[in-house]
Amino acid sequence: MRYTAARKPREAVPIAQALDGFLAASGLSERLRHSAVLRVWSEVVGAALARHARAVRFAQAELFVEVDSAAHLHELSNFTGEQYRELANARLGSQQIRRVHFQLKR
């Protein structure tokens, strides 16, 4: 038989505070924030372009987008990508995306 020490009862906390603590400790809070950035990218570029330019990763304020053609890569890298970054940040309510990297899908 194992001996277990008696645990002190903890003070009750609001459920929102407990959930925030759990999400932060588990790393899920950051992943949820990242998924919001990926979702917003798709929204601001629109359904048609989102099929050709898919946000695949967000790390350290940099968004990585895979594009399926050289034409889309050229257009986004040189002309419209910065506008979409600004729109996404406006939708997110803060400057979460500092830079967008466009790469041709292999």
Residue frames as a rotation matrix with the C-alpha (Angstrom) as fourth column:
MET 1
0.585 0.811 0.000 0.00
0.811 -0.585 0.000 0.00
0.000 0.000 -1.000 0.00
ARG 2
-0.357 -0.706 0.612 1.33
0.695 -0.638 -0.331 3.42
0.624 0.308 0.718 -0.98
TYR 3
-0.062 0.251 -0.966 1.34
0.832 -0.521 -0.189 6.30
-0.551 -0.815 -0.177 1.39
THR 4
-0.136 0.047 0.990 0.05
0.713 -0.689 0.131 9.57
0.688 0.724 0.061 -0.01
ALA 5
-0.881 -0.238 -0.410 0.46
0.458 -0.646 -0.610 12.83
-0.120 -0.725 0.678 1.83
ALA 6
0.173 0.961 -0.217 -2.68
0.857 -0.255 -0.448 14.74
-0.486 -0.109 -0.867 2.64
ARG 7
-0.511 -0.285 0.811 -3.16
0.736 -0.631 0.242 17.62
0.443 0.721 0.533 0.23
LYS 8
-0.720 0.262 -0.642 -4.03
0.259 -0.757 -0.599 21.07
-0.643 -0.598 0.478 1.40
PRO 9
0.287 0.851 0.439 -7.32
0.867 -0.037 -0.496 22.28
-0.406 0.523 -0.749 0.01
ARG 10
-0.760 -0.538 0.364 -6.77
0.648 -0.661 0.378 24.98
0.037 0.523 0.851 -2.59
GLU 11
-0.488 0.560 -0.669 -8.55
-0.045 -0.782 -0.621 28.25
-0.872 -0.273 0.407 -2.70
ALA 12
0.232 0.660 0.714 -11.37
0.794 0.296 -0.531 28.37
-0.562 0.690 -0.456 -5.23
VAL 13
-0.708 -0.423 -0.565 -10.69
-0.024 -0.785 0.619 30.44
-0.705 0.452 0.546 -8.36
PRO 14
0.287 0.821 -0.493 -13.00
-0.618 -0.234 -0.751 31.54
-0.732 0.520 0.440 -11.17
ILE 15
0.544 0.007 0.839 -13.23
0.407 0.872 -0.271 29.01
-0.734 0.489 0.471 -14.00
ALA 16
0.967 -0.195 0.164 -11.89
0.057 -0.461 -0.885 31.54
0.248 0.866 -0.435 -16.54
GLN 17
0.429 -0.851 0.304 -8.75
-0.903 -0.398 0.158 32.01
-0.014 -0.342 -0.940 -14.44
ALA 18
0.179 -0.322 0.930 -8.29
-0.299 0.883 0.363 28.25
-0.937 -0.343 0.062 -14.06
LEU 19
0.774 0.170 0.610 -8.75
0.482 0.466 -0.742 27.72
-0.411 0.868 0.279 -17.79
ASP 20
0.860 -0.508 0.041 -6.29
-0.389 -0.706 -0.591 30.52
0.329 0.493 -0.806 -18.64
GLY 21
0.222 -0.795 0.564 -3.75
-0.871 0.098 0.481 28.95
-0.438 -0.598 -0.671 -16.31
PHE 22
0.329 -0.033 0.944 -4.21
0.125 0.992 -0.009 25.52
-0.936 0.121 0.331 -17.86
LEU 23
0.940 0.073 0.332 -3.95
0.335 -0.041 -0.941 26.85
-0.055 0.996 -0.063 -21.42
ALA 24
0.658 -0.747 0.093 -0.77
-0.715 -0.659 -0.233 28.78
0.235 0.087 -0.968 -20.60
ALA 25
0.112 -0.636 0.764 0.86
-0.724 0.474 0.501 25.86
-0.680 -0.610 -0.407 -18.76
SER 26
0.354 0.110 0.929 0.04
0.287 0.932 -0.220 23.37
-0.890 0.345 0.299 -21.52
GLY 27
-0.742 -0.655 -0.142 1.16
0.110 -0.329 0.938 25.62
-0.661 0.680 0.316 -24.39
LEU 28
-0.260 0.733 0.628 -2.31
0.949 0.313 0.027 25.53
-0.177 0.604 -0.777 -25.93
SER 29
0.462 0.435 -0.773 -2.81
0.382 -0.884 -0.269 29.26
-0.800 -0.171 -0.575 -25.42
GLU 30
-0.312 -0.683 -0.661 -0.04
-0.424 -0.522 0.740 30.07
-0.850 0.511 -0.127 -27.89
ARG 31
-0.883 0.000 0.469 -1.28
0.359 0.642 0.677 27.45
-0.301 0.766 -0.567 -30.37
LEU 32
0.129 0.990 0.058 -4.79
0.895 -0.091 -0.436 28.94
-0.426 0.108 -0.898 -30.25
ARG 33
0.348 -0.094 -0.933 -3.34
-0.116 -0.992 0.057 32.38
-0.930 0.088 -0.356 -30.97
HIS 34
-0.716 -0.681 -0.154 -1.42
-0.287 0.086 0.954 30.94
-0.637 0.727 -0.257 -33.90
SER 35
-0.579 0.557 0.596 -4.50
0.767 0.621 0.165 29.24
-0.278 0.552 -0.786 -35.31
ALA 36
0.453 0.731 -0.511 -6.32
0.493 -0.682 -0.539 32.59
-0.743 -0.008 -0.670 -35.23
VAL 37
-0.117 -0.584 -0.803 -3.56
-0.487 -0.671 0.559 34.13
-0.865 0.457 -0.206 -37.37
LEU 38
-0.921 -0.240 0.306 -3.79
0.099 0.616 0.781 31.27
-0.377 0.750 -0.544 -39.90
ARG 39
-0.152 0.957 0.248 -7.59
0.906 0.235 -0.352 31.58
-0.395 0.171 -0.903 -40.04
VAL 40
0.438 0.306 -0.845 -7.51
0.128 -0.952 -0.278 35.37
-0.890 0.013 -0.456 -40.46
TRP 41
-0.622 -0.701 -0.349 -5.01
-0.310 -0.189 0.932 35.07
-0.719 0.688 -0.100 -43.34
SER 42
-0.777 0.375 0.506 -7.49
0.612 0.640 0.465 32.89
-0.150 0.671 -0.726 -45.24
GLU 43
0.235 0.931 -0.278 -10.28
0.817 -0.344 -0.462 35.35
-0.526 -0.119 -0.842 -44.53
VAL 44
0.260 -0.131 -0.957 -8.44
-0.121 -0.987 0.102 38.46
-0.958 0.089 -0.273 -45.72
VAL 45
-0.782 -0.573 -0.244 -7.09
-0.308 0.016 0.951 36.95
-0.541 0.819 -0.189 -48.94
GLY 46
0.086 0.906 -0.415 -10.50
-0.963 -0.031 -0.268 35.50
-0.255 0.423 0.870 -49.82
ALA 47
0.510 0.246 0.824 -11.53
-0.258 0.958 -0.126 31.97
-0.820 -0.149 0.552 -50.70
ALA 48
0.995 -0.095 -0.030 -10.21
-0.004 0.262 -0.965 32.00
0.100 0.960 0.260 -54.26
LEU 49
0.313 -0.944 0.108 -6.68
-0.621 -0.289 -0.729 33.12
0.719 0.161 -0.676 -53.38
ALA 50
0.158 -0.217 0.963 -6.63
-0.930 0.295 0.219 31.06
-0.332 -0.930 -0.156 -50.16
ARG 51
0.913 0.187 0.363 -6.80
-0.065 0.944 -0.323 27.95
-0.403 0.271 0.874 -52.35
HIS 52
0.728 -0.665 0.167 -3.49
0.324 0.120 -0.938 29.00
0.604 0.737 0.303 -53.94
ALA 53
-0.283 -0.796 0.535 -1.76
-0.237 -0.482 -0.843 30.71
0.929 -0.366 -0.052 -50.99
ARG 54
0.660 0.582 -0.474 -2.13
0.196 0.476 0.857 28.69
0.725 -0.659 0.201 -47.79
ALA 55
0.165 -0.548 0.820 -0.77
-0.875 -0.465 -0.135 29.89
0.455 -0.695 -0.557 -44.46
VAL 56
0.416 -0.064 -0.907 1.09
0.039 0.998 -0.052 26.91
0.908 -0.014 0.418 -43.03
ARG 57
0.079 -0.465 -0.882 2.98
0.955 0.290 -0.067 28.20
0.287 -0.836 0.467 -39.98
PHE 58
0.606 0.047 0.794 3.21
-0.109 -0.984 0.142 31.17
0.788 -0.172 -0.591 -37.66
ALA 59
0.510 -0.518 -0.687 6.24
0.856 0.383 0.347 31.56
0.084 -0.765 0.639 -35.41
GLN 60
-0.269 -0.679 -0.683 7.95
0.773 -0.575 0.267 34.53
-0.574 -0.456 0.680 -33.77
ALA 61
0.149 0.520 -0.841 5.63
-0.046 -0.846 -0.531 37.01
-0.988 0.118 -0.102 -35.49
GLU 62
-0.625 -0.361 -0.692 6.44
-0.704 -0.122 0.699 35.60
-0.337 0.924 -0.179 -38.93
LEU 63
0.402 0.844 0.356 3.80
-0.407 0.513 -0.756 33.98
-0.820 0.159 0.550 -41.11
PHE 64
-0.767 -0.641 0.034 4.82
-0.311 0.418 0.854 31.34
-0.562 0.644 -0.519 -43.64
VAL 65
0.359 0.915 -0.183 2.59
-0.516 0.031 -0.856 30.97
-0.778 0.402 0.483 -46.69
GLU 66
-0.594 -0.464 0.658 2.88
0.260 0.663 0.702 28.24
-0.762 0.588 -0.273 -49.32
VAL 67
0.144 0.607 -0.781 1.82
-0.722 -0.476 -0.502 29.23
-0.677 0.636 0.370 -52.82
ASP 68
0.302 0.078 0.950 1.12
0.218 0.965 -0.148 26.75
-0.928 0.252 0.274 -55.60
SER 69
0.648 -0.134 0.749 2.46
0.759 0.034 -0.650 28.67
0.062 0.990 0.124 -58.60
ALA 70
-0.457 -0.887 -0.063 5.31
0.881 -0.461 0.106 30.98
-0.124 -0.007 0.992 -59.53
ALA 71
-0.368 0.397 0.841 2.77
0.356 -0.775 0.521 33.58
0.859 0.491 0.144 -60.67
HIS 72
0.749 0.658 -0.078 1.12
0.285 -0.215 0.934 33.70
0.598 -0.722 -0.349 -57.25
LEU 73
0.312 -0.737 -0.599 4.53
0.918 0.072 0.390 33.79
-0.244 -0.672 0.699 -55.57
HIS 74
-0.638 -0.575 0.512 5.57
0.720 -0.680 0.134 36.77
0.271 0.454 0.848 -57.70
GLU 75
0.010 0.757 0.654 2.30
0.223 -0.639 0.736 38.64
0.975 0.138 -0.175 -57.18
LEU 76
0.854 0.392 -0.342 2.25
0.377 -0.014 0.926 38.19
0.358 -0.920 -0.160 -53.40
SER 77
0.180 -0.883 -0.433 5.98
0.950 0.043 0.309 38.75
-0.255 -0.467 0.847 -52.84
ASN 78
-0.715 -0.637 0.288 6.19
0.699 -0.657 0.282 41.89
0.010 0.403 0.915 -54.93
PHE 79
-0.675 0.494 0.548 2.77
-0.002 -0.744 0.668 43.53
0.738 0.450 0.503 -54.98
THR 80
0.146 0.952 0.269 -0.09
-0.378 -0.197 0.904 42.46
0.914 -0.234 0.331 -52.73
GLY 81
-0.015 -0.182 -0.983 1.46
0.615 0.774 -0.152 40.53
0.789 -0.606 0.100 -49.84
GLU 82
-0.914 -0.386 -0.125 2.10
0.341 -0.566 -0.750 43.58
0.219 -0.728 0.649 -47.66
GLN 83
-0.512 0.808 0.293 -1.49
-0.692 -0.590 0.417 44.77
0.509 0.010 0.861 -48.09
TYR 84
0.331 0.633 -0.700 -2.79
-0.073 0.757 0.649 41.38
0.941 -0.164 0.297 -46.96
ARG 85
-0.427 -0.550 -0.717 -0.44
0.717 0.277 -0.640 41.46
0.551 -0.788 0.276 -43.94
GLU 86
-0.965 0.069 0.252 -1.83
-0.174 -0.889 -0.423 44.86
0.195 -0.452 0.871 -42.94
LEU 87
-0.099 0.993 -0.071 -5.42
-0.692 -0.018 0.721 43.69
0.715 0.120 0.689 -43.39
ALA 88
0.168 0.107 -0.980 -4.76
0.384 0.909 0.165 40.58
0.908 -0.404 0.112 -41.30
ASN 89
-0.768 -0.505 -0.393 -3.22
0.564 -0.242 -0.790 42.66
0.304 -0.829 0.470 -38.50
ALA 90
-0.737 0.577 0.351 -6.19
-0.584 -0.806 0.098 45.04
0.340 -0.133 0.931 -38.60
ARG 91
0.224 0.847 -0.483 -8.57
-0.398 0.532 0.748 42.08
0.890 0.025 0.456 -38.31
LEU 92
-0.011 -0.319 -0.948 -6.52
0.675 0.697 -0.243 40.65
0.738 -0.642 0.208 -35.42
GLY 93
0.892 0.439 0.107 -6.56
0.254 -0.682 0.686 44.01
0.374 -0.585 -0.720 -33.66
SER 94
0.655 -0.749 -0.096 -2.78
-0.274 -0.355 0.894 44.21
-0.704 -0.559 -0.438 -33.21
GLN 95
0.431 -0.604 -0.671 0.48
-0.879 -0.112 -0.464 43.97
0.205 0.789 -0.579 -35.12
GLN 96
0.601 -0.149 0.786 0.91
-0.344 0.839 0.422 40.22
-0.722 -0.523 0.453 -34.56
ILE 97
0.649 -0.352 0.674 2.30
0.712 0.593 -0.376 39.53
-0.268 0.724 0.635 -38.05
ARG 98
0.311 -0.640 -0.703 5.61
-0.128 -0.761 0.636 41.34
-0.942 -0.107 -0.318 -38.56
ARG 99
-0.464 -0.542 -0.701 6.61
-0.808 -0.066 0.586 39.59
-0.364 0.838 -0.407 -41.75
VAL 100
0.685 0.634 0.359 5.15
-0.360 0.723 -0.590 37.19
-0.633 0.275 0.723 -44.29
HIS 101
-0.552 -0.833 -0.029 7.37
-0.536 0.328 0.778 34.65
-0.639 0.445 -0.628 -46.06
PHE 102
0.644 0.716 -0.269 6.01
-0.658 0.339 -0.673 33.31
-0.391 0.610 0.689 -49.32
GLN 103
-0.527 -0.818 0.231 7.41
-0.575 0.543 0.611 30.04
-0.626 0.189 -0.757 -50.58
LEU 104
-0.108 0.431 -0.896 6.61
-0.922 0.293 0.252 27.91
0.371 0.854 0.366 -53.59
LYS 105
0.500 0.381 0.778 4.95
-0.668 0.741 0.067 24.65
-0.550 -0.553 0.625 -52.62
ARG 106
-0.557 -0.789 -0.260 7.11
-0.802 0.430 0.415 21.65
-0.215 0.440 -0.872 -53.53
